[in-house]
Amino acid sequence: MHNKKFNNLNELLASNQSAGDFFNSLPGYVQEMIRQRSNNIKSEHQLRMYAENIVQGDK
């Protein structure tokens, strides 16, 4: 897993294939919630943690 910091989600997804593959595997509603906070997601780790929090909230 890469912990390089990016300026925002779009830059992360464009530059990190692993993060992009993970993001694309998420359900649409999770992707949308993440996109709403895209300026706060600056690393693959943050992306994965935020997605996990969203999914955990559904259980």
CYANA upper distance limits for C-alpha pairs under 8 A (distance plus 0.5 A):
  1 MET  CA     18 SER  CA      8.32
  1 MET  CA     44 GLU  CA      7.60
  1 MET  CA     45 HIS  CA      7.90
  2 HIS  CA     43 SER  CA      7.97
  2 HIS  CA     44 GLU  CA      6.66
  2 HIS  CA     45 HIS  CA      7.85
  3 ASN  CA     43 SER  CA      6.14
  3 ASN  CA     44 GLU  CA      6.65
  3 ASN  CA     45 HIS  CA      6.73
  4 LYS  CA     43 SER  CA      6.46
  4 LYS  CA     44 GLU  CA      8.21
  5 LYS  CA     12 LEU  CA      8.49
  5 LYS  CA     42 LYS  CA      5.71
  5 LYS  CA     43 SER  CA      5.48
  6 PHE  CA     11 GLU  CA      6.64
  6 PHE  CA     12 LEU  CA      6.11
  6 PHE  CA     42 LYS  CA      5.15
  6 PHE  CA     43 SER  CA      6.59
  7 ASN  CA     11 GLU  CA      6.88
  7 ASN  CA     12 LEU  CA      8.06
  7 ASN  CA     39 ASN  CA      7.75
  7 ASN  CA     42 LYS  CA      6.19
  8 ASN  CA     12 LEU  CA      6.81
  8 ASN  CA     38 SER  CA      6.32
  8 ASN  CA     39 ASN  CA      5.19
  8 ASN  CA     40 ASN  CA      7.02
  8 ASN  CA     41 ILE  CA      6.10
  8 ASN  CA     42 LYS  CA      5.51
  9 LEU  CA     13 LEU  CA      6.58
  9 LEU  CA     35 ARG  CA      7.95
  9 LEU  CA     38 SER  CA      5.33
  9 LEU  CA     39 ASN  CA      6.84
  9 LEU  CA     40 ASN  CA      8.15
  9 LEU  CA     41 ILE  CA      5.85
  9 LEU  CA     42 LYS  CA      6.57
  9 LEU  CA     43 SER  CA      8.37
 10 ASN  CA     14 ALA  CA      6.59
 10 ASN  CA     38 SER  CA      7.80
 11 GLU  CA     15 SER  CA      6.58
 12 LEU  CA     16 ASN  CA      6.23
 12 LEU  CA     19 ALA  CA      7.65
 12 LEU  CA     20 GLY  CA      8.29
 12 LEU  CA     42 LYS  CA      7.18
 12 LEU  CA     43 SER  CA      7.13
 12 LEU  CA     44 GLU  CA      7.80
 13 LEU  CA     17 GLN  CA      7.30
 13 LEU  CA     19 ALA  CA      6.42
 13 LEU  CA     20 GLY  CA      5.23
 13 LEU  CA     23 PHE  CA      8.45
 14 ALA  CA     20 GLY  CA      7.76
 16 ASN  CA     20 GLY  CA      6.74
 17 GLN  CA     21 ASP  CA      6.50
 18 SER  CA     22 PHE  CA      6.69
 19 ALA  CA     23 PHE  CA      6.54
 19 ALA  CA     44 GLU  CA      6.07
 19 ALA  CA     47 LEU  CA      8.13
 20 GLY  CA     24 ASN  CA      6.55
 21 ASP  CA     25 SER  CA      6.75
 22 PHE  CA     26 LEU  CA      7.24
 23 PHE  CA     31 GLN  CA      7.26
 23 PHE  CA     47 LEU  CA      8.49
 24 ASN  CA     31 GLN  CA      8.29
 26 LEU  CA     30 VAL  CA      6.73
 26 LEU  CA     31 GLN  CA      6.76
 27 PRO  CA     31 GLN  CA      6.90
 28 GLY  CA     32 GLU  CA      6.67
 29 TYR  CA     33 MET  CA      6.77
 30 VAL  CA     34 ILE  CA      6.69
 30 VAL  CA     51 ALA  CA      7.22
 30 VAL  CA     54 ILE  CA      7.31
 30 VAL  CA     55 VAL  CA      8.10
 31 GLN  CA     35 ARG  CA      6.59
 32 GLU  CA     36 GLN  CA      6.83
 33 MET  CA     37 ARG  CA      7.46
 34 ILE  CA     38 SER  CA      6.57
 34 ILE  CA     47 LEU  CA      8.32
 34 ILE  CA     50 TYR  CA      7.85
 34 ILE  CA     51 ALA  CA      7.69
 37 ARG  CA     41 ILE  CA      7.38
 41 ILE  CA     46 GLN  CA      6.26
 41 ILE  CA     47 LEU  CA      6.48
 42 LYS  CA     46 GLN  CA      7.16
 42 LYS  CA     47 LEU  CA      8.17
 43 SER  CA     47 LEU  CA      6.82
 44 GLU  CA     48 ARG  CA      6.69
 45 HIS  CA     49 MET  CA      6.60
 46 GLN  CA     50 TYR  CA      6.48
 47 LEU  CA     51 ALA  CA      6.65
 48 ARG  CA     52 GLU  CA      6.58
 49 MET  CA     53 ASN  CA      6.72
 50 TYR  CA     54 ILE  CA      6.85
 51 ALA  CA     55 VAL  CA      6.76
 52 GLU  CA     56 GLN  CA      6.46
 53 ASN  CA     57 GLY  CA      6.72
 54 ILE  CA     58 ASP  CA      7.34
 55 VAL  CA     59 LYS  CA      7.57
